[in-house]
Amino acid sequence: MGEQTILVCDVCGKPAAQTVTIRVGNRNFVKDFCSTHLSELTAGARAPRRGRRKATVAAAAPSGAKRRGRPPKSKAAKKTASRKKSGSRRRGRPRKKSASA
């Protein structure tokens, strides 16, 4: 004889109509819902948009807030960096030869 698994609603105990995966933070949760509780859950929901998320708008940082990332270079460091670029050999694919020659 075989066994049968019957899913029940995690809220009320009626037979479940749908299993739902909910992502909160970095964790996934799975719940089974009957048709009544499923409609309550999806009442205020929206479908996600395809593609990457748009950048979120953060509150304006106070003027005294520190910047993240690299510290700004000094003028002397900028001069030495420009000298290195001009004297160094170009990397990557070689440039095309001129057609007039």
Buried (B, 14 or more C-beta within 10 A) or exposed (E): EEEEEEEEBBBEEEEBBBEBEEEEEEEEEEBBBBEEBBEEBEEEEEEEEEEEEEEEEEEEEEEEEEEEEEEEEEEEEEEEEEEEEEEEEEEEEEEEEEEEE
